[in-house]
Amino acid sequence: MLNKFFQLIIFIFYQSKVIHFLCTLNGIYHEPQPEKPDDVKYRHFFVDSQPIFEEVHTLDYKRIIELHEWFNNKLIKPINRRKDSTKVDPSISCPRRRCLSIYLSY
């Protein structure tokens, strides 16, 4: 039984080689050529000039909280962090709104 199995495997292997040979003979199958690297001339690249930034208006987070409470009748709650989440340093604050670190997500 095992001998017939090995003979079948050898026959299948032989058939695949014959099929491969016939396909290459007829031009159906082509060996893949290794890809040539792109000839990119990196020295021709240049860095763009700095973008023009307009002056950013700062907002007060206390005023935003007051407006939100007035419009929605709800307070903005601080972020409830999980135990294993990344800690935000208390000295960090938002540069635009100057809000405290308890309102910042990381």
Buried (B, 14 or more C-beta within 10 A) or exposed (E): EEEEEEEEEEEEEEEEEEEEEEEEEEEEEEEEEEEEEEEEEEEEEEEEEEEEEEEEEEEEBEEBBEEEEEEEEEEBEEEEEEEEEEEBEEEEBBEEBEBBBEBBEE
